[in-house]
Amino acid sequence: MKEEDKTIILGICGSIAAYKSCELIRTLKKKNYRVVCIMTDSAQQFITPLTIQTLSCENVYTDLFSEYCSDPKHISLSKKAGIIVIAPATADIIARLATGRANDLLTSVVLATKKPVLICPAMNANMWSNPLTQENVRKLINAGHKFIGPEKGELACGEEGCGRLADIEKIVIKIKQLI
């Protein structure tokens, strides 16, 4: 397997499930993957870049314009990995990707990549079942992006429904299939 295929770009969005990205990083690292993380602004409200940096042993990217270099960050990151995984993916990130918006580092990297993109939704069941969210999911599937989850179970609000982040082991299996 090429070094590029052993590198995963992990996009972490602002969901209560953001803490589960820590377990995903640890599991992938144990399987000898390099995990380079991009955190949205809202993800940083739930977990810190320091936590993610410590677990991944890599620099964490949080801003499209934080560094000046000859190779634009979103282009270089889009080329460096075998796959881009967004876990958790919020209704907001799904909507922005479906409309082709590139207003932060994560959406810019996804728009610039030719690699597989795996989207792992996590949100309230009402948000997931909303016709607009479902239309956005269809657009992304038609564009070639892959989805895993969400799963049914107890949600952060205490209700039962479909909206939980897929099981970490299932996500890892899907990543292996797509690389």
TAPE-V251329 format. One record per backbone hydrogen bond with DSSP energy under -1.0 kcal/mol. CO is the residue of the C=O (numbers start at 0). NH is the residue of the N-H. If there is no record, write none. Layout:
BEGIN
co=CO nh=NH
co=CO nh=NH
END
This chain:
BEGIN
co=3 nh=6
co=3 nh=81
co=5 nh=33
co=6 nh=81
co=7 nh=35
co=8 nh=84
co=9 nh=37
co=10 nh=86
co=11 nh=39
co=12 nh=14
co=14 nh=17
co=15 nh=18
co=16 nh=19
co=17 nh=20
co=18 nh=21
co=19 nh=23
co=20 nh=24
co=21 nh=25
co=22 nh=26
co=23 nh=27
co=24 nh=28
co=25 nh=29
co=27 nh=32
co=28 nh=31
co=33 nh=7
co=35 nh=9
co=36 nh=60
co=37 nh=11
co=39 nh=43
co=41 nh=44
co=42 nh=45
co=42 nh=46
co=47 nh=51
co=48 nh=52
co=49 nh=53
co=50 nh=54
co=51 nh=55
co=52 nh=56
co=60 nh=38
co=71 nh=75
co=72 nh=76
co=73 nh=77
co=74 nh=78
co=82 nh=8
co=83 nh=117
co=84 nh=10
co=85 nh=119
co=87 nh=12
co=88 nh=121
co=89 nh=93
co=90 nh=94
co=91 nh=95
co=92 nh=96
co=93 nh=97
co=94 nh=98
co=95 nh=100
co=96 nh=99
co=103 nh=107
co=104 nh=108
co=105 nh=109
co=106 nh=110
co=107 nh=111
co=108 nh=112
co=115 nh=83
co=116 nh=145
co=117 nh=85
co=118 nh=147
co=119 nh=88
co=123 nh=127
co=124 nh=128
co=129 nh=133
co=130 nh=134
co=131 nh=135
co=132 nh=136
co=133 nh=137
co=134 nh=138
co=135 nh=139
co=136 nh=140
co=137 nh=141
co=138 nh=142
co=139 nh=144
co=140 nh=143
co=145 nh=118
co=150 nh=162
co=150 nh=163
co=152 nh=160
co=154 nh=157
co=158 nh=154
co=160 nh=152
co=162 nh=122
co=163 nh=150
co=166 nh=170
co=167 nh=171
co=168 nh=172
co=169 nh=173
co=170 nh=174
co=171 nh=175
co=172 nh=176
co=173 nh=177
co=174 nh=178
END
